[in-house]
Amino acid sequence: MAIREPERPSDIVTGAQSELPAGSVAGRGREVRNELTATVGGDVLQAGVVHGGVHFHQRSEVTPPRQLPAMPALFTGRARALVALDDTLHGAASIESTGRAVSPPMISVIGGAGGIGKTWLALCWAHRRPDWFPDGQLFVDLRGFSPEGEPMSPGVAVRGFLDALGVDPGRIPPDLDGQAALYRSLTADKRVLVVLDNAASTEQVEPLLPGGRSCAVVVTSRRILRGLVTRHGARHLALDVLSDDEARAALELRLGSRRLNAEPDATARLLALCRGFPLALAIVAGRAHTNPGLPLAHLVLELHESGVGALDDDDPTASLPAVFATSYRALTSGQQHIFRLLAIAPGPHIGLDAAASLTGLPRAEASRSLRALHEASLLDQNTHGRYTMHDLIRRYTNESVHHLPEAERTRALSRVVDHYLHTAHAADQLLYPHREPMRLTPPSPGTRLHRLPDAEAAMAWFDAEHLNLLAALHTAAGQKRHEVVWQLAWALDTFHYWRGHLNERVLVWQAALDAAHHLVDPAIRISTHLNLGIAHAVRECPEAAVEHLHQALVLAERHDDPAQQARTHQMLGWAWQWRGNSRRALDHATRALALHDTLDQPVRRADTLNQMGWYATRLGDHDIARAHFRAALALQRQHHNPDGEATSLDGLGHIAHHLGRHREAVHHYGQALALRRELGHVYGEADTLERLGHAHAALGEQDRAEALWREALHGYRQQKRDLDAARIRRLLDTTRYPPDHRPTESAR
């Protein structure tokens, strides 16, 4: 401090000391007048008479903190997530002309599995918005899931923030509450961004929330921090895997399009194996980048042979197994056990009752375990409430985590397969109550069944669980539960036909036939040959259909099974119709009708009459055909079989159209279409749409006809019915409509 003589009366400072250090007290307890002027750090302090002294505090300029780590150099994609962060946090940057914030403080919690790219997203967004936060950016890695040591304590983190904000160490309170209060005071009127990376819990984060309403906070965590959402109004942003296009762009950004295009098959396999997981893509890209001569196909082979272990590294931050291991170790022992069981579950997702069956837990306890694993970002939950596990996490768990005892694994898989089988059988009975029920063995102890109230709920359940049911059948085959395999095929059959899953229907019945060879009951072998023949016929493979149906007939006759004989003759008629031999088809149907009469099966009789009506139509006997359809319609209505009723109405519409009564045809087809839509019978619906289009076209209503044909074309394509789709495509291209002579299956 420089001391100078006063130049004029105004240049007076109290105190007579020759030196006044910053923070000292001048003239304490006495009056001093106009003796000196003090210049401290360029500031001039003047006074007249001062009682009690003057305190000097030297002013210091603190540079706003800029603690963000470097911008991720190869960041790509995440456009929607970046927009979501803008939408959430823009309020913190919106300042009125008075300088006051117009909205409360904003907190965004980016959640997701380890390695999903949470930190990269947070840093990318923060680096794009520096002008929003002119008073600085604070960053801390809270090490919530660090492979080295425990999570950082809030006290250590807040001390670091106080240091960054220029607080003299002597002014920092000794306790956490005091430190947090000082931190909030310092940020109360500032526009600061606080990035809290890798948080373990709400309790770790809360002391680090700033006090300013114009501040913003971005938290990343592998846990869903519900406390921040509930108590502080945080917005949770769940980060999922990259889309297919984003994943390819990430590889291309590192390796270049030329290298990817040089090995298109290997590139496609790499993308499929990584399943959009950002850290996996980064590791693969890094290895390929540092080995420019290494073919991508070699990396594919390594991933196939070594699994997730191929994505390991000495650096834990660049090792997918190390990242997954930290998430797994953070679970309780009970949660780890449930997680290992879920990793062996058949299918891509799992519902609550299936999970309760798999784990053997009561429903409420299973629900709590699923929620805990979801909140730990080890399970995702889709819009239907089912839980999914990323393929790489599943593979890591099965490859690296302590394996389950074989006996426990077998029991768990038996329970969940029994859940799918018994629920599917009950659902099938709701869809088609006239079908002969199977006699199932009781489910394994601990199996939980999903109760379905009606046919609509049953169809919705089949739609949601279809892939899981196919996986359950595969699991049963692997366990050599041969009877369960064919029973699952049986339970799936109505659904597969009505929904037009033609390829799956063939594959499932082929698996059932393989299983039937291990069973002694001849009725099972007859049933599997019969149903595999039907599946081939619907798929428009009549030669394979006739082969299996003849084998079924030989077995049925050998074992004197008239019910199976009748059913096989019925289906042989339909298969021969597809081969263009209507006379032979009618012969088989007539023999089936005689057998059904001896067995007192009115619904089967009605189904056979429907078929005979179609065959008579093809042979030109329209009066006989109409009589068959009407007799069938009466029986179907009497016994409340809407599927068969729709087939009868379809046939009556076809005859009316052929005889030139097109308005009558529209009426019959419209009734059939309504029934099939109510049932969810999309296979039959597409057929009826096509025929209804012909009737409208004959009435000169071409626009309506084309709309119906386009709808039918969509159905055929969805069901992979290539021949039918090609016919409609030609029809639409030429705007001509040929006579419609296609038969309708009555597979029940």
C-alpha positions, -999 to +999 in steps of 0.1 A: +000+000+000+013+034-009+009+064+015+010+100+002+004+134+015-031+148+011-034+171-019-068+185-010-092+182+019-112+154+002-081+132+000-084+122+037-086+087+052-090+080+088-061+065+107-026+076+113-008+043+106+020+045+080+009+010+067-026-005+066-026-041+056-057-055+040-082-065+066-067-043+093-087-019+115-077+018+114-082+041+143-100+016+165-117+034+194-107+070+187-115+099+164-090+108+137-096+136+112-081+142+077-046+130+083-038+106+054-052+092+023-047+055+017-045+039-017-051+001-016-048-019-048-058+011-068-088+020-048-090+052-028-109+054+005-117+088+020-135+097+052-142+126+075-147+115+111-149+078+118-159+063+151-148+027+158-124+023+128-124+013+092-119-023+079-099-027+046-106-058+024-085-060-007-106-067-038-098-099-058-110-108-093-120-145-096-121-160-131-154-179-137-146-216-134-145-236-167-142-271-154-158-291-182-136-319-196-128-318-233-156-321-258-160-357-271-142-356-304-162-384-321-197-377-307-225-384-332-263-389-331-284-383-300-303-354-317-335-360-298-317-362-265-299-329-272-332-313-280-347-327-248-318-312-227-324-279-245-361-280-236-354-289-200-326-265-193-334-235-214-353-219-185-321-215-165-306-194-193-337-172-198-331-140-179-353-109-178-340-075-184-338-070-147-313-100-145-337-122-126-344-157-138-379-163-151-381-200-141-371-222-112-337-240-113-337-268-138-322-303-132-319-330-158-309-365-148-295-385-177-300-422-168-289-454-185-266-484-183-229-481-179-213-474-213-245-461-229-229-426-234-244-405-206-212-385-200-205-379-236-241-366-241-238-343-211-204-329-222-215-325-258-246-305-247-227-284-222-200-274-247-226-264-272-242-239-247-214-219-231-232-186-237-261-198-215-238-199-184-214-169-185-206-173-148-190-207-153-193-244-155-186-267-126-178-304-132-171-333-109-169-371-114-187-385-083-173-420-090-206-436-081-197-467-101-159-465-102-140-498-104-115-482-080-127-473-046-159-459-031-181-431-044-169-396-037-184-380-006-204-349-011-181-330+013-151-336-010-171-325-041-185-293-025-150-284-012-138-287-048-165-264-060-158-238-033-121-238-044-132-233-080-154-204-070-123-187-054-133-190-017-104-184+007-098-217+026-100-199+058-136-189+051-148-225+044-170-239+073-158-272+088-191-291+083-209-303+052-241-283+059-221-251+063-201-257+031-232-265+011-249-233+024-219-212+014-219-229-020-256-221-025-250-184-014-221-180-039-243-193-068-275-176-057-273-148-083-252-165-109-258-183-142-237-214-136-239-249-151-232-277-127-224-312-142-225-340-117-212-371-135-216-407-124-237-401-094-245-430-070-276-416-052-298-386-045-281-381-012-248-377-029-262-351-052-284-329-030-256-310-012-242-301-047-273-284-060-267-247-065-287-220-049-293-198-079-326-200-098-306-192-129-283-222-125-288-255-143-277-290-132-270-320-154-266-353-135-256-386-150-262-418-132-268-455-138-296-453-113-330-436-116-327-409-089-363-407-079-355-384-050-343-357-074-374-361-094-398-361-064-382-335-042-365-312-067-386-315-099-357-330-119-365-342-154-354-378-161-339-385-195-336-422-202-308-429-226-312-459-249-289-475-274-281-458-307-304-463-337-291-483-366-282-452-386-265-436-356-245-467-348-232-469-384-224-432-384-204-437-352-183-464-369-180-444-401-168-413-382-138-433-368-131-457-397-144-439-428-170-450-452-145-466-476-134-492-450-170-501-440-181-503-476-152-526-484-166-552-460-204-547-460-212-581-445-187-578-417-199-542-410-235-554-408-224-582-384-204-559-362-234-535-359-257-564-351-233-577-324-229-543-308-266-537-309-262-499-308-243-499-275-220-469-277-191-482-256-190-515-276-190-495-308-162-473-295-141-502-285-146-520-318-139-488-337-108-481-316-093-516-323-100-513-360-085-478-361-053-489-344-050-519-367-058-504-401-048-536-419-070-559-398-101-571-416-134-563-399-143-599-404-116-608-379-133-586-353-166-603-360-150-637-355-134-626-322-168-613-309-184-646-319-158-668-303-150-647-271-183-629-266-182-598-244-147-609-233-135-596-267-145-561-255-122-562-225-092-540-219-066-532-192-081-497-190-113-502-170-129-471-187-124-488-221-136-522-210-172-533-214-169-562-189-154-538-163-182-513-168-208-541-164-190-555-134-193-523-115-230-522-120-234-558-110-213-554-078-235-524-068-265-548-065-275-566-033-268-603-032-305-610-036-307-587-066-276-603-082-293-638-079-325-625-096-304-608-123-286-641-131-320-658-134-333-632-157-303-635-179-313-671-188-350-662-195-362-673-229-372-645-252-363-608-257-385-595-228-404-608-198-436-599-180-443-599-143-460-633-141-433-649-163-406-634-141-423-646-109-424-681-124-387-679-135-376-668-100-401-687-080-410-656-061-444-643-051-457-618-075-452-587-053-416-597-044-408-603-081-422-569-090-400-552-064-369-570-078-377-560-113-382-524-103-348-524-085-330-538-115-347-513-137-337-484-115-301-497-116-304-494-155-297-532-159-333-537-172-353-515-195-391-513-193-411-510-225-445-493-231-463-526-224-447-529-189-424-558-199-387-558-190-359-562-214-321-568-210-297-556-236-281-586-254-245-575-244-255-573-207-272-607-210-241-622-226-218-607-200-239-621-172-240-656-187-204-656-197-187-638-168-209-639-137-209-669-114-231-695-130-262-709-115-262-745-102-275-767-130-304-780-109-316-745-101-312-734-137-333-764-148-361-757-123-362-720-132-365-727-169-391-754-163-413-730-143-411-702-169-418-726-198-447-740-180-460-705-175-459-699-212-475-733-221-504-732-196-512-696-203-510-702-241-533-732-238-559-711-219-556-683-244-561-707-273-593-720-257-606-684-255-598-678-292-613-711-305-634-728-278-646-754-303-612-769-305-605-801-285-585-791-254-553-808-246-547-826-213-516-809-199-495-822-170-497-799-140-472-769-140-441-771-120-443-759-083-439-721-082-453-714-117-475-683-119-502-682-147-514-651-164-552-649-161-570-638-193-606-626-192-617-630-228-607-636-264-595-600-270-572-602-240-560-636-252-551-623-287-533-593-271-513-616-249-503-638-279-492-607-298-471-594-269-456-628-260-451-643-295-413-642-295-411-654-259-433-683-268-411-693-297-381-690-274-399-711-247-405-739-273-368-738-282-359-740-245-382-769-240-365-787-269-331-780-254-343-796-221-357-826-241-392-819-228-406-833-260-442-834-249-441-797-240-427-789-275-457-803-293-481-789-268-467-754-273-470-759-311-507-769-306-514-739-283-499-715-308-517-729-339-549-708-339-529-676-333-504-684-360-531-690-386-553-661-377-524-636-375-508-650-407-475-661-391-471-687-419-434-694-417-434-696-379-463-720-381-443-744-403-412-741-381-431-747-349-448-778-362-415-791-377-401-788-342-431-807-328-426-835-353-390-838-343-401-841-307-429-865-315-403-891-327-393-894-290-428-900-277-447-933-277-482-920-282-492-924-319-519-898-316-491-872-311-473-883-343-506-882-362-514-847-349-480-833-358-480-847-394-515-834-398-509-799-386-475-797-404-494-806-436-520-779-429-492-754-422-475-762-456-508-760-474-515-725-460-480-715-470-489-725-506-467-756-506-492-783-516-467-810-524-452-809-489-488-806-475-500-838-492-469-857-481-474-850-444-512-854-446-509-889-463-485-899-435-511-887-409-538-906-427-518-939-428-511-936-391-547-927-382-560-957-401-533-980-386-543-970-351-580-969-358-585-932-350-616-920-368-614-885-355-579-880-369-590-898-401-618-873-406-596-843-399-569-856-423-594-862-451-607-827-445-573-812-449-563-835-478-593-821-497-580-786-491-545-795-501-557-811-534-577-780-541-545-760-539-530-784-564-559-777-588-577-810-585-612-800-572-628-834-579-603-852-557-606-825-531-644-830-530-639-867-526-618-863-495-642-837-481-671-861-486-653-889-467-645-864-439-682-854-437-693-891-432-668-896-404-677-864-387-714-875-387-705-907-369-685-888-343-713-862-336-690-832-344-714-805-356-687-778-359-664-800-378-693-810-400-700-773-407-663-767-415-664-796-440-696-783-456-679-749-461-650-767-479-674-787-501-691-755-510-658-741-523-650-772-543-685-773-558-681-737-569-648-746-587-666-774-604-694-751-615-721-765-592-733-732-578-766-744-565-751-772-546-723-749-533-749-724-520-768-752-502-736-763-485-727-728-474-762-721-461-762-754-441-728-746-427-739-711-418-768-724-398-746-748-379-719-723-372-744-698-358-761-725-338-729-734-321-715-699-319-684-703-341-678-668-356-647-680-375-667-707-394-696-682-398-673-658-416-661-686-440-698-694-449-706-658-455-674-654-476-686-684-497-721-670-502-706-637-512-684-654-538-714-672-553-735-641-555-706-622-571-701-650-597-739-650-605-739-612-610-756-602-578-728-579-568-747-559-542-757-591-524-720-601-526-710-568-509-735-575-481-721-610-474-685-600-477-691-571-454-705-594-427-676-618-431-651-589-429-666-576-397-664-610-380-628-616-390-617-582-378-635-587-345-616-620-341-582-606-352-582-631-380-559-610-404-552-640-427-589-644-436-594-607-435-570-601-464-588-627-485-622-611-478-608-577-486-596-588-520-630-604-529-650-574-516-629-553-539-639-574-569-676-569-560-672-531-557-653-530-590-682-550-607-706-523-594-684-496-611-670-484-577-634-485-588-620-461-562-635-482-534-622-514-550-587-501-553-587-490-517-598-525-506-572-541-528-544-519-514-555-529-479-554-566-489-520-561-505-506-547-472-520-578-454-505-602-479-471-585-476-472-585-439-479-623-440-453-629-467-479-643-490-459-635-521-481-651-547-512-634-534-493-601-532-481-604-568-516-611-580-530-579-563-500-559-575-508-569-611-545-561-605-537-526-593-513-520-621-538-530-648-570-518-630-586-549-644-602-575-621-603-612-631-629-636-617-621-646-582-619-683-578-596-687-548-608-710-521-608-702-484-593-725-459-615-738-431-586-750-409-608-757-379 
